[in-house]
């Protein structure tokens, strides 16, 4: 009997990647949704007896979707597939009724094993489960940048959560190709901050270079002191916290990005870019030598604390052709 299967993810790249690694001889009818509201409508129409569900999505995220499925006792079983790999994220979705949690990026063997464990598919009956499905999904470059950033962001969030023993609220990364003089426009999360402090680190690998910048809302330092058990009124502790979090986020995010693109990035020593200044003042003299930049913004918040900071990945126009080649390879093998 044909099984209706639904893949719900705001990323067209993620939808295509997952669809293509499902067993090719699995008797299913495949449907797609871009956010939780679309998924709920399709489940009610009988198009999702099994649902693969992302967590970080616009309109309605995965947590909200799971809560609605449970509230209305909808006829679907859910496998969460997410780049948010914090232990608490997994615990929360299982508590909300998900069958299991699959870490992005995933592969044929992992998905086939989980499907077999829950009785959806028998690998013994497979003729050729390694052959990819022919899936026609249009994937644009912006979406590819956003999805690889999403996975890298999740790696950094997991390390931060473990280091600070908190739950990190992860956003949807924003991707913009803009003039360097317009960088302040992409920092939406910190735009209203009275003052900010920032650390920057250059990075390079396989001909691709750029800068990773962590920008703190200075109002966060009070709660950061409460979280760390230090008196961050002392400027030394404040600077130490700034450098520690920046090193952790930059290193983990670049490693996650590099693993997906098959690039090993090396990082320069961190440099304090500014202390207690406005966003515009912080960035006004930054990268004047770069005409165009690809800016990827990730705004982190720590649940239960008034702590927020942005990770900004900046790639100059000269690095974009190589980056785009790497992304194209990622699309071809997906």
N, C-alpha and C positions, 0 to 999 in steps of 0.2 A: 504494500500500500504506500502510495506517494505521501511523503511527510512534508507539510508546509514549514519552511524554515525562513526566519527573518533575521537579517543582519541590520542592527541599528547603530550607526556611527555617523557623526557629522563630517568625517573625513572620507572623501571619495577614494583616496589612496588606501585607507584602512579597509573600506568596504571591498575594494577590488582585491587587495592582498588576501583577506580572509576567504572571500568567495573562491579564489583560485586554488587555495590549499585544501578545500573540502574534498573528500574522496570523490573521484570523478565518476565512479559507478554507484554512488549512493543515490537511491531513488528519492529525490526531493524536488519540491517546487520552491524556488528561491525568490525571496522578496527583500526589498531594501527600504530603510527609513533613515532620515537624517537627524532626528531628535526624538525624545520620549513621547511627545504628543502624537507624532505620526505613527510611532510603534504601537501605542495603545489602540489607535483606530484600526490598524491592520490586524492586531491580535483579536479584536472584537469581530473582525470580518473573517476570522478563521485562517489568517495568513501567517500565523506564527505559533505553531504547536511547540516549536523549539525556537528560542530567541537568543541570539548572540548580542550582548548589550554593552556598549561603551559607557563610561561614567561621566567624563567631562564633555558636555554637549550644551549648545544654546537651547533656549525655549524651555526644555525640561530635561534635567540631567538623569543619569542612571539611577541615582539614589531615589529621586522623586518617582521615577518610572516604576521601580521595584515596589515602592510604597503603594502606588496606585494599583498595581497588579494584585498585591496582597489585599488591599482594602476592598476591591471589587471581585476578588476571587476569580480572576481571569484565567482562561484555559491556555496556559503556556508554561513551559519550563525554561529557566533562564541560565545561560552561561555568561558570566561577565568577562569581557575581554578589554583590558585597560592598561594604559601606561602608568596609572597611579598605583604603584606597587607598595605603598605603605602597608605594614601589617594591619593597621587599624582599618584601612580601606577594605581589605579582604574580610576582616571580621564583621564589618558593618553590612556588607552586601550578603554575606551568608546568613546573618541575623534577619535580614529583610526577605530571605527566601530563595536566594540564588543557589543553584546546584553546586557551582564551583567557580573558581576565579582563574582566568588564563592571562598570563603576563604578556604584554606587547613588547617587542614583536614576537610573534609565535611562528610555528612551523608545522609542516605536514604531520610529522611524527607525534608532536604534542597534541594537536587537535584530534588526530585519529585515535590516539590512546584514550583521551577523555571521552570521546563519543562512544568508544567501545566499553569503557567502564560503566557508563550509564545506559547501555543497551540500545543506543541509537544506531549503531553501525557495527558490523562484525568484520574485522580486518581479514579474517579467514575467508570470507566470501568475496573479498575484493579481487578483481582481475588485474587492475592497474591503478592503484590509488595515488601513484606518484604523478600521473599525467594531470596537468592543470586543467581546470574548467575554462571554457571559452567565455569570458565575461566581458561584455561591452559596457564599460563605465569610463566616462571621460574624466581624466584627472589633470587639473591645471597645475602650474608650477607653484603658485601660492599655496595650494592645498598640500603639495608635497613638503614644502618648507614647514608648514604648520604641523603636519603629522610627525615628522622627524623631531621637531622641537618639542612636541607633546611627549614623546617617549623619553627624550633626554631630560625634560623637565621633571618627569616622574621619578627618574633615577635620583636626581638631586633632591627632590622632595622626600624620598625615602631616607636618604642619608641624614637630612636635616631632622626629620621626625625621630630617627633613632638617637641622634646626638643630643637633642633637646628634650626628648620624651614628650612630644606634643603631636597633635594632628595638624598637618599642613594643608590648608585649603588651596587647591590648585586651580588655576584659571584655564581658559582657552588661550593659547599663545596668539599674539597679534603679529602679523607680518606686514611690513611696509617697505617699499623701495622709494626713497625720498632723497632730497638734497640734504647734505650734512647740516646745513644751516637750519633745517626744520626738525632736528632731532627732538627738541623739547615737546613737539606736538604728539609724539608717540607715547610719552610717559603719562598716560591718562590716569593711572592709579595714584600717582604722586603729584598731579597737577595742582591740587589745592593745598599741598603741604606748605607751611610757613617757611620751613628750611629743611634742607637735606644734606646728607654727607655721603660720599661715594669713594669706592675703591675700584681701580681699573687694572686689568691684566691683559697684555698682548698675548696672542697665540699664533702658531703657525704649524702647517703640516701639508706635505705634498703640493706645495705651491699655493695653498689657500692660507690667507692670513686675516686677522681681524683683532677686535678687542672685546673682552667680556667685562661688563661694568655692573657692579652691584650698588644700588642707590637706596639708602635708608631714609625714611621719614624720621626726622630727628625726634618727633613726638613719641617714637617707638622705644627710645632708649630707657625710659622709666620702667616700662613693662619688661624690657629685656633684662634690666637689672633684677627685677622680681623673679623672672624665669631662671636666671643664672645664679641667683643668690649673691650677687655682687652689688656694690654701691656704684652705679654708673654715673653718679655725679662726679666721681673721680675720672678725669679725662683719660687716664691711662687705661682703665677698665673699658671705657667707651671705645677707645681705639682698638683695644684687643678684641672686643666683641665684633667690631666692624670687620677687622682683618680675618678673624676666624670663620665667620659666616661666609664672607666673600670667597675665601679659599675653598671652602667646602662646596659651595654652590657652583663656582666657576669650574672647578676640577671635575665634579660629578657630571655636570651638564655637558661639558666638552667631551668627556669620555663617552657618554651616552650618544652624543652626536657622531663622534668619530667611529664608534662601533657600527653604526648603521651605514655610514658612508665609506667605511673601510679606509679611514684616515687616522693616523696617530698624531694628535695635536700635542705640541710641547708649549708650555706656558712660561712667560717671563715673570719676574718678581712682581708682586702686587705693588701698586703705587696709589697713595691717597690722592684722589683727584680734587677733593674739596671738602670743607667742613663747615656746616651750619650756614649754607648759602641757599639761594633760590634755585629751582630747577633751571631757569633760564640762565642765571649767572654761571651755574655749573657747566653748562653745555655750550655757552656762547663762543668759547675759544677752542672747542674740541674739534679735532679732525678737519680743520679748515683746508688741509691739503687734499681731502677727499671731496670730490664733487658730488658723487652719488653714493649712497650706502643702502645696503639691505639691513634693516633694523628688525630684530625679533625681540619682542617685549614679553616678559613673563612676570606677572605681579603676584607675589606670594603673600599670604596672610597666615598667621598662626591662630588656630581656634582657641578661644578663651582668653586671648591676650590682645591688647591694642598694639600689635606689631605688624608692620607692613613694609615691604621692600621690593624693589624691581630688579630683575636680572635682565640686562640689555645686551644682546649679542649683536655686534656690528661688523659687517663685512663690506669692504670697499668694492667699488664697481670692478676693479681689476681682478678680484677673486671670483666674481660671479660666473664667468664661463666654465671654470673648473668645477665649481659647486654644481652647476646645472648638469654637467656631464655625469657627476656622481649620482645626482638625483635621477637622471634618465636611466642609469644602470639599475637603480633601485626599482624603478617602474617596470623595466624589462623583465626582471627576475620575479616580480610579484605576480 
